[in-house]
Amino acid sequence: MQSTKTLSQATKLVVNPKLAYRPAANTAQNNTQSWATVTAALAKGPQTYGQLQTLLATAHNHSPFVGYAVRRGWLITTK
């Protein structure tokens, strides 16, 4: 798991091609909706940590999901 404590709002993120999003069976439905929103945004290109948080805050009131996805390894920083 990657820590999000050192990520700045300007850090660019992409979907990790080596680790598929596989939530637990009891995962809240809003996680699935948030993941769909994030992947739709990232399909257009890398987005910053701050942009994704703002997007999810606006769309689903669920901005902490971005940090969760980074910690789980589903989102990674660009090189």
C-alpha positions in Angstrom: 0.0 0.0 0.0 1.2 3.5 -0.9 0.8 6.2 1.7 -1.1 9.3 0.6 0.5 11.5 3.3 3.3 12.7 0.9 1.1 13.2 -2.1 0.5 16.8 -3.2 -2.7 18.0 -4.8 -0.7 18.4 -8.0 0.4 14.8 -8.2 -0.8 13.2 -11.4 -2.5 9.9 -11.2 -3.4 7.1 -13.6 -5.1 3.7 -13.3 -2.7 0.9 -12.4 -2.7 -1.4 -15.4 -1.2 -4.2 -13.3 -3.8 -4.2 -10.6 -7.5 -4.5 -11.4 -10.1 -2.9 -9.2 -11.6 -5.7 -7.3 -13.6 -4.5 -4.3 -14.8 -6.9 -1.6 -18.3 -8.3 -2.0 -19.5 -6.1 0.9 -18.1 -2.9 -0.5 -20.5 0.0 -0.5 -22.2 0.7 -3.8 -20.9 4.3 -3.7 -17.3 3.0 -4.1 -18.3 1.4 -7.4 -19.9 4.6 -8.5 -16.9 6.6 -7.5 -14.6 4.2 -9.3 -16.6 4.5 -12.5 -16.4 8.3 -12.2 -12.6 8.2 -11.6 -11.9 5.9 -14.5 -14.1 7.9 -16.9 -12.1 11.0 -16.0 -8.7 9.2 -16.3 -9.8 7.8 -19.7 -9.2 11.4 -21.0 -5.6 11.4 -19.5 -3.8 11.7 -16.2 -5.6 13.8 -13.6 -4.2 15.3 -10.4 -5.0 14.1 -7.0 -6.8 17.4 -6.3 -8.8 17.2 -9.5 -10.1 13.7 -8.7 -10.9 14.7 -5.2 -12.9 17.7 -6.4 -14.6 15.6 -9.0 -15.8 13.0 -6.5 -16.7 15.7 -4.0 -19.0 17.3 -6.6 -20.4 14.1 -8.1 -20.8 11.8 -5.1 -19.7 13.7 -2.0 -17.0 11.0 -1.8 -13.6 12.6 -2.1 -11.8 10.3 0.4 -12.2 7.5 -2.1 -9.2 8.9 -4.2 -6.8 8.4 -1.3 -8.3 4.9 -0.6 -7.8 3.9 -4.3 -4.1 5.1 -4.1 -3.5 3.2 -0.9 -5.0 0.1 -2.4 -2.8 0.5 -5.5 -5.6 0.9 -8.0 -4.3 4.4 -8.8 -0.7 5.1 -9.2 1.4 8.3 -9.8 2.7 9.0 -13.3 6.4 8.9 -14.0 
